[in-house]
Structure formats: C-alpha cells, structure tokens
Amino acid sequence: MSRRVLLASVSLALLPVAAFADPQPVAAEKEGDQAKNDASQVQQGANIIVSAPYRQSETDVLSGTSVVTGEELTRNLRPTIGETLARQPGVSASSFGPSASRPILRGFQGERVRILTDGIGSIDVSNTSADHAVIIDPLLAERVEVLRGPSALLFGSSAMGGVVNVIDSRIPRSVPQKGYRLSSIATYGSAANERSVGGAGDVAVGSHLVLHADGSYSKSDDLKIGGHALTPAKRREALVSAALPADPSDADPIDFAANAAVKNRLPNTAAKTWTAGAGAAIITDTGTLGIAYSHYDSLYGVPIRFATQPGQEQEAPRLSVVQNRLDLRAEADTGGGFLQKVRLRAGYAAYRHFELEPDGGIGTAFYNKGLEGRLELVQADHGAWKGASGVQYFARDFDVQGDEAFLPKNKTQQVGLFTLQQLDMGALKAEAGLRYEFTDLSANPLLGDQRFFSGKRSFEALSGSIGASYGVSRDVRIGLNLSHTERAPSAEELFANGAHAGTEAYELGDPGFRLEKSWGLEATLHAHGDGYSFDASAYYNWFSNYISDNQTQQAICAAAAAPSGRTVDLPCFQFTQRDARYYGFEAEGSVRLAQLGDYTVNLDALGDYVHANIVDEGPAPRIPAPRVLGGIEAQSDRLTARLEAEHVFVQNRIAAFETRTAPYTMVNATLSLKPFPTMPGTTLTLSANNLFDVDARRASSYLKDYAPLAGRDLRATLRFSL
C-alpha cells in the first residue's frame, strides 16, 4: 500500500465514526423513561431505520428505504429473502426457482447488491450466480431493512444498488424481563407442499448473561405453476424440433414433445433445509459482548432449462449447500465527551456447495471462506452536529473445482474507511459521506492450466455523497442527494473463463478491467400526516466503465478455452465495460378511508419503474418491468383483512439475446387473527396468493422462458412469542 494510501487511511480512521444502531436498547431492560422511549419507537413501527449510521426516522434518510417487520413480514414470508421482499417498492427478485431467489434493487443485482445479516455479509456465493442460494433463513428474521441509493455505501462500494439487512436475535441485545424469551413460527404453503417450522429462545443466567438457541426446518416438493413451464414461443420451438428426423448418432435423444407438454408442476424444484444456532451475550448498562455459532444445511433443485432445439443440453441440477459460521458483536458506551459509543461487529464463515450429477456424484464443488469485520465509533451529539466514521475489513478465499470450474482459485482482500456527518438545523438537514476502499484480488490457477489469468490486480476507490433535506411543513420533507461511486471489479468479472452449468453459459471475464464509476442524483419526498403517508424517490445514474455480461460470438469463448483443449458447447457470454445510464422511480402511499367501529380501513398503493441502457449497445439485460400494486386493508387489534392486486407490465426493452416478457396480474388475499386477547404475540395468518393461478414470469430472471412463478398458493402461518 502506498504512503499516500496509508496516510489517507490513518486520517479517515481518526474521524469520529458511525455505523449500525441496534434495533433494541442494549442495556438491560429497565423501567427508566429512556428505555421505555426506545422500546416504544421500535415497536411502533417500521419508520425507524436501525441500519442507518444512527437511529433516525425513515423520513430523514436521504434515499429510498423500506422496513419489513411484524404482520407485514409474516404475510410476505417465503423460503427465500428475494421472494420475501419482492413486494417492496424498487425491489424485484432473481427468481431462479423457489429456493434461489436473490433481491434485485432498482434493476441492480449480483455484485451491486449486498445481502447482510445483522450488518455483516452473508458470506456465501449467491453474488456469483443466480442459481446459488442466499444463506439467510427468513424464518428466523425479526426485521428486514432495505437501503437503496447512496446510504448503502457505508457497507461497501459494491453496494451501489443497495443493501438488504436481515436482523435476527442470534446474539441477544437485552436481558429478558421475565428471565426468558420464546418465539416460534410454523408455515404451510400449498403450491410446493411447503412445511416449515422455526423457533428461537433466550434465557437469562444471572443479571447480565443471556444464552440463546434457535433452529429451523423446511421441506417442499416440486412447485405448482399456473400453466406450462415453457412460454408459448419456446413450446412452439420444441414442437417443431419434435417433428424433425431423429439424429441416429444421438445416444440420449431428447423428447422435445414431452418438454413442450410440461405443465402444472415445475420439475426438480423440491428442497429440504435445516439450520441451528446458539449464542450468548454479556449485557450491562454500559455495553454488550456477544458471540454466536450457526449451521446451515440445504439440498435443493433448480428448474430444468428444457431443451427446445437440437444440440441444446438439458440438465436437472441439484445443489447440496453447507455453511458453518461464527459471529461477534460488541458495544461499549464511552460516557459522552467526544465519542458516544464504540462498536465491533465481525463474522467468519466456511461455505461449500456441491453441484450434483443425476447419479448423485459431485460435478462441480464451490468452496468459500470469508471474514468480515467493522469497527465503528459513534460521536456524541454536539448541538446540531452528529456523525459517523469507521473501518471495515473483508477477505474471501474462493475455489471452484470440477469439470465445469469457470474460475481459478482466487483471493480478495478489501479495506474500507468511511465517515458520515450530519447537521440537523430543524427544517434543514444536511449530510455528507465519504468512503475509501483498497481492494486486492489475486488468481492462482492449478499448475499448467493456461485458461486462467494468473497474477494480481489492485484497486483504490473513493466514493462520496452530499445532500440535504428540507421540511416544507411539519408533515412534508423533500430531499436531494448527489453521489459519486467507484467500484472495483469482482474476481468473477475479472477472471471467469469457463462453462457455468447453472446459467447455461460460457462466462468470460477480462483481467484488464478498470474501476467502475458512476455519478448519481436522487430526489426524495416524504409526507406523513394524520391518516395518510406517501414516500417517493426518483434517481438518475451515469456510469463509466460499467460492467455487464453480453452474449457474443462463440469464437471468442472458443479461443479463450483453446489452451486447455476444451470445447465451447454453451452460449458465449463475455463481461465488457461500457458507459451506461440508469434512471427510474419508486413510490408508495396509504390513506385512511374510514373508521368503522373497531376497524380502520386503509387504501395503499406502490409503483416502480427502471430504465437502463448500455450506451451504443441498447437496453441492459434482465431489467424488471414496470409495475403497480394496490391494496385495501381493514385493521383492528384482533383481526386484519387485506385484498391486493399487483400488475406487472410488459417488458419490451430487452437486450439482443433476451425475449419479451408478457404482462400479468396477480390477486392476493390475507386474513390475520390474534386469537387470544391475553397473548398478543400469537398470530394466525391465512393467505391466498395468485388466486387466479396466472402464468407469471419476471423479466429479471435467467429462467423466465422455462420457469414461471408459483401458481395458486394457499398459506397458513402461526407465529407465537412469549
């Protein structure tokens, strides 16, 4: 590291810093006014952002945010975090079958979206390919927060699309008043015959030590769908191929007519997953220290990419996934003066998954060891000024082995330093942030394998944002934010050179890539008053050296594969750098229509739109289609009933290798009941999703032509807490 970089690092490290605020008071539960205030804020709702540098209202965040908790989280709960969040504004999902669906934020996915568990990365390989599951179990989530736009840069420059932070209770944050805390959830879903159960418990040992244990189990069959697996165009292709003369040299002919006829169920999508975890924390009035261990084990299939033309391969891949993980969280209250709190958060995980052959043998193995840590210093407030700075370290050791290894063994190390400062002058709030990152990537292929780049790349990236918001009135606040982001290419974008069965593509990176850079402008509007709320964001991003994968000539991949003697029998996709433009908006609002006895009747709606273009090439690939969602809801203390409809428009703005995505409309209904007045923590939720069993496909999915979303799904969820 150069002297200039070292001096910059030391200077930033000395800045007073911020980071994660806790979703509950960290001191032992007590009857003091401040403790009551904090607990009340969290229970009241979703408008308190705890993933922000310091606890603040959603209306004060200078970018689009969403919080999912309570009844909304229970209603939307699905086996993957992507599907759980898919009804939030600005959020879609990769939809690679029911077990591998990662969130997509504002059209960004993969490397440009960070998935966190309690502030630290999920430490898996879900960013590497859409068929790889996120190693986070939504069954154990207490709260999920989505940060879009510049505020996400606190967690890494690769998070330019946004951050999803899943908050659980694995490391206790408070001493239970009763000496214990219990929570459990059980779910049944008819579309996949899904049976899921999860539970967590805390017990106090003395006045300061809290022990925790949790676990979950989920099993599902092949997914029910609302029609054929293949789109009409793909079915026509398959039927034409079925009428062609058989190739006598083909030892294993494909039954194209049978492929065209597959309907009602999506083969090879059954799954079984179990998790277990244990934690402990020492909690005092001035700080906490906690550790946790967790184990994740899953076996799942991904939808078959049915062959529709001669010469295409057809596989039924299944993945066996295991992760073992250790986590640490510590916080100390310094007592005021210059610093208010010091926080440490760290996680280490060993991950592996095997891509299994039809006979159960291992075709390709993925091994990933990762370490991530954050040291955060929170300033004491000085009048209108408060702020934040910190240091973050990330290391990854990634190895792919087997016949379809598309990457060399590689290592990534990254150091980031960040600060966020805010002036609160009442009606006017101003905020500025800065992040410096040094990234080192190295590739070490097996001896004699000349396909892969062997060597090292290093990048220095500097990102920042500045913005302000103004309270037009007590209920209305507008904001504007300008950001500059620099992102180092990932190992996959630099070093890939091989066939990837999961995406049915030969992937080719470029070790000569430069930093990806962007400028972004975002405007926000928050309006919250008696009986109504409205939140909207509009954004525009200018990219230079934007990295995207595009289908190209087979000869390019064939030349790259030649040194190893391999042939290229999959479509060739090459990562390239171009200028790009992204713009769009998301908005959501609700209004109280009536008060009928004990029931409050609310009308709500949301909408989002993304327009993405690669300069001199055309539309960016896999961009979600515009959509609107509206619902009417009757709420009381005991019973909540909701009816909603989501319409997703046609997606005609497609890359050259994509196909048009048809529009669809889904109707859903939910009934949530608290059956026992003396046990408000017990809730029974009944829902009917996709009531009319429509054929629905997301434009953002690699498999949209082969695997639609779930058909009619009747769900029952029982949640209990004590």
N, C-alpha and C positions, 0 to 999 in steps of 0.2 A: 504494500500500500504506500503511495507517495506521501511525502511530507505535507503537501497541500491537503490531501485527503485526511491525514491524521489530525492536522490542526483543525480542519472543519469538524471532524468527529468529536474532538475534545470540546470545542466551543459549543456545539449543539448539546452534548451530553451535560454540560453545566447549566443549560437553560432549565428553568423550573417547568416540569412536565406534567402531562396528564395522560389518562387513558381510561380504562374501564371503571365505571362506577358500579357498585353492587346493586342487584335488584332488591335486596332486603337489607336492613340495618345489620352491620357486622358485629355490633356489641351484643351482649346477652340481652334477651328480651326483658324489658322492664316497663314500669308504668310511667316513666318520665314523659313530659309533653313532646320532646323532640322525637323520641322513639315512636310515640303514637302518630305523630305527623308523618314520619317517613313511611310507616306501615300503611297508613291510610292512603298516601299517594300511590303506592304500588298497587294496592287492592282496587283503587278507583279506576284505574284503567290504564288503558293502553296508551294514553297520551304522554306518559313519562318515558323518555328514552334512556335506558340504562346502559346502552352500548356507546353512548356519546362520551366525550372526554370527561365530562362532569354531568351530574344529574341535571336534566333540563326537560322542559316541555317539548313535545313534538313541534309545536308552533314556532319554537325558537331555533330549530335546526335549519340551516341554510341549504337544504337539499331534500329530495323526496325520501320519506321514511314510511315504514309500516311496522306495526306491532301486532302479533297474533298471540292471544292468551285466552284463558278462561273458556267460556262457551264457544267462542269462535274457533279456538284451537281444537276443541273436542269435535265440533261439527265438521271441520275440514281435515281431520286426521286421516292420513293414508300411510301405506307402508314405506313410502319414500318422502324425503323432505321436499323434493321438487313438486310432487303432486299435492302435498300438504299446503304449499304456498301458492299454487297455480292460480288461485282466485284473487290474489292481491294485485293492486294496480302496478303496472310496469313489470310484472313477473309472469313468465311462462315456464315451460319445463321441457327438458330434452326428450322425454317420453321414449326411452329405449326399452320398452316393455314395462311391466308393473313393478319390477324390482330395481331398475336402474334409471332413475329419472332425476336429473340434477336441475336446480333452479337456473333460469335464464333471466337476466336483469337488463331491461332496455335493449334487448337484442344481443347482448354480450353473454358468452358462455365460456366454459373451459377455463383457460388461463386468466381471463379477465374478471372472474367472479371468485371471491374467496368464501369458502364454507368453513365456519368456525364453530367450535364447541366451547362455550364459556370463554370466548376471546382468543383461543388458540386453534390453529388449523386442524382439520380432521385427520391429517397425516395419512392419506390414502393415495390412490392413483386415479381418483374419479376425474381429475382435470386432464388426464392423459387420453381418455377415450370415453365416448358416450355410453359404452356398454359396461363400464366399471361403476359399481355402486358407491354412493357416499356412505362412509362408515359412521353414521349417526342414526340412532333409533328414535324416530319421532314419538314412540310410545312413552319414552321417559322424559320428554321435553316439558318444561313448565312454561316456557315463554320463547317465542322466536321473534327476532327483530331483523328487519331488512333495511340496510342503509344503501342508498343509491347516490351516485354523484361524488363530489369532492371529499365529503366527510369520511368516505371509505378509505382514503389514502392513509389514515392513521394505522391501518392494518396491512399495508404493503402496496407498492406501486402497481403490482399485478392486479389489484382490486379496483382498477379504473371503472369497471362496470358496476361494482357494488360489493356488498358484504352481506352474508346471511349468518347471523349469530344465534345458535341454539343454546339456550340456557337451561341447565338441569340442576339437580340438587346433590350430585355425586360427592362434592366437597361441601359439607354443611356450612351455612353462613350465620346461623343463630342457634342459641340454645332453646330447645322446645320448652314452652311454659309448663306443659303437663309432664315433662320428662321424656316424652316420646312423640313422634310424628309418623303417621302411616298414610300412604296413598296407593291406590291401585286402579287399574283400568283393564277392561275386557271388551273386545270388539269382535263382531261377526259381520262379514261382508259377503253378499250372495254372489257377486259377479265372479269371484275367484274361490268361492267357498273358503274365505279367509277366516282363520281362527287365531286371535291374538290375545295375549294377556301380559300385563306388566305390573310391577309393583316396586315401591321404594319405602324404606323406613329409617328413621333416625331415633337414637336413644341416647339420653344424657347419662354420662358416668361422672357423678360429681357435679360441681357447678360450672366447670369450664370445658370438659372433654365431651365431644359428641361423636358417636360412631354411626356409620351409615352402611346400608346394604341395599342393592337393587338387582333386578333381573327382569328379563322379558323372553317370551317365546311366541313365534308366529309361524303359521303354516298355511299355505294356499295351494290351490290346484290351478290348472290352466285357466286363463282369463276368458270370461264370456265377452263377446263383442256383438255389436249391433249390425250384423250383416257379414259380408265376405271379408276375408283377411286382405285380399288384393283389391286395389282400386279397379274400377271398370276398365281403364286403359291397360293395366297390367294383366287383367283377366283375358282381354282380347289378345294380347301378345301370347299368353300361354296357350290359348285355344288354337291360334294359328300355328304355333310350334308343335302342338299335339297332332296336327294334320300332316306334318311333314314326314317323309320317309325316315325310318329309324336308321341311325348310323351303326352299321354292323360291327365296327371296331369299338363301340362304347360298351364296356363290360358292365357298367352300372347305369343303365338308362334312367332318365328322369321322367316321371309320369306328369307331363305338363297339364293334362286334363284334370288330374286329381288336385294339382296345385290351384287351378282356377276355381275348383269347387269348394275349397276350404272355407267354411263359414261357421258362425255362431261361437266357436271356441278358437282361441289362439294357441296353437300347439307349442310345447316346450317353454311355457312361462310359469310352471309351478315353482314354488320356493319354500325353503324352510330356514328360519333364522332364530338363533338364541343369543342372549347376552347376559353377562353377570358382572357386577361391580361391587367394590367395597371402598369405603373412605373413612377418614377420621379427621377431626379438626379440634384444635385448642382455641377457644373463643373467650376473650376477655373484653373489658370495657375499652381497651386501647388498641386492640388488634386481633388478628386471627392467623393461624398457621394450620394448613390442611393438606392432606395427600389423598390420592385415590388410585386404585388399580381397576382396570376394566378389561373384559374379554368379549370379542365379537366373533361369531361363527355363523356363516351363511352358505347355503348351496342353492343357486338359482339358475334358471334358464333364461335365455334371451330369445325373442321371437325369431323364427326362421325367415331368412331372406329368400323367399321362394324363387326358384329359377323360372323365368318366363321365356327364355330364348336358349337355343342350343349353345353349348360352350360355357354357360354360366355354372359356377359352383353353387352347391347348396349344402349348408351345414346346420346342425342343431346344437349350437354351443351351450355348454353349462359351465358355470364358474363356481369354484369352491374357494371361499374367502375366509381368512382368519386374521384378526388383529389383536395384539396384546399391547396395552397402553398404561403408562404411568403419568399422573398429573400432580402438580404442586401449585398451591395458591397461598400467598402470604400478604398481609397488610398490617401496617403499623401507623398509628396516629401520632404524629410528632408533636402535637400540642400547640400548633399555631406558629406565629412568627412569620418566617418566610415560606416554609413548606407546611402543608396541612397533613398529607399522607404520603407514605411510600408503599408501593405495591410491587409484588413479584408474581408472575404467572408463567408456568413452564409446563411443557408436555413432551413426552418421548413415546414413540410407538414403533413396534416391529410389525410389519404388514406383509402378507403374501397372499397371492391368489393363483390358482391353477385353472387353466382353461382346458376342460376335459374333452377327450375324444369320445365317440359313440360307445366304444368298448370300456370306457371308464379310465383309460390311460391318460397321462398328462401330456398335452400337446405343447403348451407354452406356459412357462411359470414367470410370475412377476414378483420381485422381492423389493421391498422399500423399507428403509429405516429412516426415521425422521426425528429431529429435535427442534423445538421452537420455544423461545422464551422472550418475555417482555419485562423490563424493569421500568417502572413508571413512578414519577414524582408529581404529586398534585400540589399546586400552590395554594397557600392561604389567600382568601379574598382580600383585596386592598381597594376598598371603595368600589368603583365601577370596574376594576380590572381583575380578571381571573384568567388562569391559563393552564397550560399543559405542555410537557415535553417528555421524551423517553427514548429508550434504546430497545431494539428488537433484533434477535438473532434467529436465523433459520438455517438448518442443514439437512440435506437429503442425500442418501446413498441409494441409488436406484439401479436395479439389474433385471433385464429380461432375458430368459433362457429358453431355448427350444427352436424348433424348425421355423417358427414364424416370429422370431425375435426381430423387431423392427428398430430397436435402439441398441447402441453399445452400452456397456456398463458405464454409468456416469455419476458424477457428484456435483451437488450445488451447495454453495455456501453464500449466505447473504447477511449483511449487517445494515440495519436501518436506524436512523436517528430522526426523531420527529418532534415538532412542537406545535401547539395550537394555543393562541392567545385571543381573548375576547374582552371587549369593552361594552358594558351594559349601562347605557345612559337613559334608561327608561324606554321612551318611544323608539329611540335609535339604538341598535345593537350592531357592533362591528366585530368582524372575526378575521383572523389571518392564520394560515398554517404553512408549515414547511416540512419537507421530508427529503433526507439524503439517503441513498442506498448504494452500497458497494456489493456487486454480485460477481462471484467467481464460479465458472462452470468448466468441468473437465470431462473428457471422454476417454475411456481406456478399453478398447475392444480386445477380444481374445487375440492372441498372437497369430498372425497370418491372415486374419480376416480383414481384407482390404476394402470391404464395402464402406466401413465406417470411418468417420473423421477421428483422428487420434491427436489429442492436444488439449489446449486450454483457451477459454475466452473469458475476458473480464470486462465489466461494465460499471460505469459510475452514472447514477441517475439522480436528478434533482427535480423535485415536484413541489408545487406550492399552490395555494389558493388564497383569495382575498374576497371578502364580501360584506354585505350589510343588509339589515332588515329594518323596516320602519313600521311602527304601529299607527296605522291610519286612524284607528279608533280603538276602544277597549277590546273589541272583538275581532278586528281585522288587522292582519300583518302581511306586508309584502316584502320580498327579499330578492337580491340579485347577487350572484356569485361568479367570479372568474377564476379559472384554474388552469394550471399547466402541469401536464403529467408526462413523465418519462418512464418507460418500462423496459427492462432487459428481456431479451428473448428467452424462452424456456429451453431446456435440453431437448424436448421433443421437437420444437420448431427449428433448432439448430442441427441436430444430429440424426434425425429419423432417416432410415434408408432400408425399408423392408415391407413385407406384406403384413397387414393387420387384419386378421380374420373378423374381429368384432365389427369393424366398419366396412368390411369388404372393399378395402382399398390398399394399394401400394403407396405408402407415405414416404415422401422425400423432403427432407429439410435442407437448410442452407447454413453451413457454419460461418458464412461471411456476413450474416445479418448484423444490422446496426440497431441502436436503440429505437424503439417505437415511441413516437412523441405525439402529444395532442394538446390542443387548446380547447377549453370547454367553457360555455356560458350557460348558466341556469337561472331561471326566474321562478320564484315560488309565491304562492298565495295561500294563506291560512285564514279561514273565517270560522269562528266558533262562538255561538251565542245560545240563548235560551231556545231550545227546540230545533236547532239546526247546526250543521257543521259542513265545511267544504275545504278541501285541500287539493291543490293543483301544482304541478311542476311542468315547465317547458324547458327544453335543453337543446343545445347545438354543439357538436364536437367536430373539430378539424384535426385529422390525423395526417402525419407524415411518417413514412416507413411502416405503415400499417401491415401487420402480418395476417395473411389469410391463406386457406388451402383452396386450391382450384384444380379442377380436372384438366389434365394436359395430355400431350401425345405419349403413347405407350413407349415410344422410342427413347424418351428422356429417362424414364424409370429403368428401361432395359439396359441403357448404357451405365446407369449407376449400379445396377445389380451384376453386371458382367464380371467384375473382378472375382466374385465369389462363385461364378458358374451357375447362378440361379436364373430361372426364367420368371418373367412377369406375366401372371395369368389373371391379374385383377386390374380394375381401372386405376390409372396413374393419377395420384393427387400430389401436387407439389406446393409447398409453402413458398409464398412470394411476398415481397414488400412493395406496397403502392401507397399513394395518397388515398384517403377515404373521408367520407362525410356521413355523420350520423346525426339525425335530429328527430325529435318527437315530443310527446307529452304523455302525462298520466294525470288523472283526476278522479276524485271520489267525493261523495257528499251524501248527507242524510238530512231528512226533515221530519219533524213530528207532525203527523196528520191529525191525530185525535187522541183524546183521553177517554176511554170507555170503561168506567168503573176502575178496577184494579189494573186494567191493561192500557199500555201506551202503544199506539200504532205508529210505526215509523216507515218511511219510504226511503230507500237508499239506492245509489247507482254508482258505477265506476266505468271508466273507459281508458284505453291506452292505444298508442299508435307509435310505430317506429319506422323511419325511412332511412335506409342505409345504402350507400353507394360507394363502390370502388372506382376511383377516378380512372377514366379511359378504359374501363372494363365493363361496368354495369352494376346491377344490384349485388349486394353482398349476399352470400348464401345463408340459408336457414334462419331467416328473419321472421319472427312471429307476425301473424296477420293482425290487423286492427280488430278490436272487439269492444263490446259494451256488455255490462251486466247490471241488471236491476232486480231489486227485491222488495217485498213488503213483509214487515215483521210485527207481530203483536207480542209485547213483553209484559210479564208480571213477575212477582217474586217467586212464584211456584212454577209457572208454565210459560214457555216461549214457543211460538209457532212462526214458521218462515216459509215463504214461497218465492223462488227466484228463477230468472231466465238469463242465460248467457248466450249472446250471439257473436260468433266469430266470422268475420267477413272473408271473402275470397282473397287468396294471396296470389296475385299475378306478377308481382315484382320479384322475379326469381333469377338465380344465376343460370348460366348456359346449360349446366348439367342437371338442373332441377326440373321438377314437374309442377304444374299448377296445383294448388291446394284448394279444394272445394269449401264453400262456407257451410256452417252448421249452427244449429240452435239446440242448446240443452236446457231442460227444465228440471229443477231440483226442489224438493220439499223436505222440511225438517221440523220435528217436534221434540222439544227438550223439556223434561219434567224433573223437578226436585220433589220426590215422593214423600220425604219425611221432614216435617217442619223443624224437628229438633236436630236434624242432621243436614245442614245446608251444604255440606261438602259432598253429598251423594247426588249424582245427576244421571238420569237415563235419557239418552239421545237416540231418537229413531229418525232415519232419513231415507229418502228415495231419490237416488241420483240418476240423471239421464232417464227420466221417467218414460220417454217415448222411444227408448232404445235406438237412438240415431247412430249413424255411422259418422264418427268424429275423428279427424286427423289434424295434428298440429304441424304447421309449416316448418317449425324449428326442429322437427325430428328427422334423423337419418332414415328412419324406418317408416315414414308416413305412407309410402305406397304399399307397404307389406303388413303393417300392424296398426290398426286403429286403436283409439282409446277404449276404455271399458264400456260395455253396454249397460243395460239397466242394472243398477246395483242397490239392493236394499240392505241398509246397515243398521246395526244396533250397537250402542256403546254405553257401557256402565262405568262411571267414574266414581270412586269413593275416596274420601280423605277424612282423617281423624286426627 
